[in-house]
Amino acid sequence: MSSRRSSRSQQSGTSRNISDEQITDLVSKLQQLLPEIRNRRSDKVSASKVLQETCNYIRNLHREVDDLSDRLSELLASTDMDSDQAAIIRSLLM
């Protein structure tokens, strides 16, 4: 355990220990959520690979959200705010 985590545990008066079984279960759940790993034929993937793929997946999701936000902003900027199309866009955002 890192000294930072250790000192936090000591300060709060409680120690939260996660068992190896809980970690394995959480990594397995993450693995099921990741398309890149879920679609592989092999069931054996290291925990570090699952965590690395999780980070990559989250980064990609952030990029997609940013791209969609930019596209939506461009669409709204080029649309007459009183048009039916603008009303549909506004209803989707709410």
Backbone torsions as a table, in degrees:
resi	resn	phi	psi	omega
1	MET	NA	138.6	-179.5
2	SER	-68.2	157.1	-179.4
3	SER	-65.0	-31.6	178.9
4	ARG	-65.6	-48.2	178.3
5	ARG	-64.3	-40.4	-179.7
6	SER	-62.2	-44.6	-178.9
7	SER	-68.6	-34.4	176.4
8	ARG	-64.3	-42.4	179.5
9	SER	-63.8	-40.9	-179.7
10	GLN	-67.9	-37.2	-179.9
11	GLN	-67.1	-40.3	-177.6
12	SER	-79.5	-15.6	178.1
13	GLY	86.1	-4.1	177.9
14	THR	-127.0	149.0	177.9
15	SER	-116.1	125.0	178.5
16	ARG	-101.6	104.2	177.6
17	ASN	-101.7	129.7	176.3
18	ILE	-101.6	127.0	-177.9
19	SER	-73.2	160.1	176.7
20	ASP	-60.1	-35.8	179.3
21	GLU	-64.5	-41.0	178.2
22	GLN	-65.5	-41.4	178.1
23	ILE	-62.4	-45.2	179.3
24	THR	-60.5	-41.4	179.2
25	ASP	-64.5	-43.8	180.0
26	LEU	-65.6	-41.0	178.3
27	VAL	-64.9	-38.9	177.8
28	SER	-63.0	-41.5	178.1
29	LYS	-64.9	-41.5	176.2
30	LEU	-61.1	-43.8	-178.5
31	GLN	-58.4	-38.1	179.7
32	GLN	-69.1	-24.5	-178.7
33	LEU	-85.1	-18.2	-174.1
34	LEU	-92.7	115.3	-179.0
35	PRO	-59.5	-37.5	-177.3
36	GLU	-61.3	-37.5	-178.8
37	ILE	-92.6	-37.8	-177.3
38	ARG	-58.7	-33.5	-176.0
39	ASN	-83.9	-3.6	178.1
40	ARG	-76.2	152.7	-179.8
41	ARG	-77.4	-31.4	-176.6
42	SER	-80.1	134.8	177.4
43	ASP	-82.9	-20.7	-175.8
44	LYS	-90.8	111.0	175.0
45	VAL	-134.8	135.8	-177.8
46	SER	-67.9	153.6	179.2
47	ALA	-60.6	-38.7	-179.8
48	SER	-65.0	-36.4	177.6
49	LYS	-67.2	-40.5	178.4
50	VAL	-62.9	-44.3	179.6
51	LEU	-65.9	-40.0	178.3
52	GLN	-63.4	-45.2	179.1
53	GLU	-66.1	-34.5	177.0
54	THR	-62.6	-45.8	178.1
55	CYS	-61.3	-44.2	178.6
56	ASN	-62.3	-42.1	-179.3
57	TYR	-63.7	-43.5	179.1
58	ILE	-64.9	-41.7	176.4
59	ARG	-59.0	-44.1	179.3
60	ASN	-64.4	-39.5	176.6
61	LEU	-62.9	-40.9	177.0
62	HIS	-60.6	-43.9	178.4
63	ARG	-61.0	-43.7	179.6
64	GLU	-62.3	-42.8	178.1
65	VAL	-62.2	-44.7	178.4
66	ASP	-60.9	-44.8	179.9
67	ASP	-62.7	-44.7	179.4
68	LEU	-65.6	-37.0	177.3
69	SER	-63.9	-42.8	177.2
70	ASP	-62.6	-44.6	179.7
71	ARG	-62.6	-40.7	178.9
72	LEU	-65.2	-41.3	178.0
73	SER	-61.5	-42.9	178.5
74	GLU	-63.7	-41.5	-179.6
75	LEU	-64.7	-43.7	178.8
76	LEU	-65.2	-37.9	-179.4
77	ALA	-66.5	-29.4	-177.5
78	SER	-96.9	5.5	-176.9
79	THR	-110.2	138.2	174.0
80	ASP	-65.3	122.9	-173.8
81	MET	-63.9	-16.1	178.8
82	ASP	-96.6	0.3	-176.4
83	SER	-78.9	163.8	176.9
84	ASP	-62.8	-36.7	180.0
85	GLN	-63.1	-42.0	178.6
86	ALA	-64.9	-38.4	179.4
87	ALA	-64.9	-39.1	177.9
88	ILE	-65.0	-45.1	179.1
89	ILE	-60.8	-44.7	178.8
90	ARG	-62.2	-39.3	180.0
91	SER	-66.7	-32.5	177.6
92	LEU	-70.6	-28.2	-178.5
93	LEU	-80.5	-14.8	-177.2
94	MET	-95.1	NA	NA
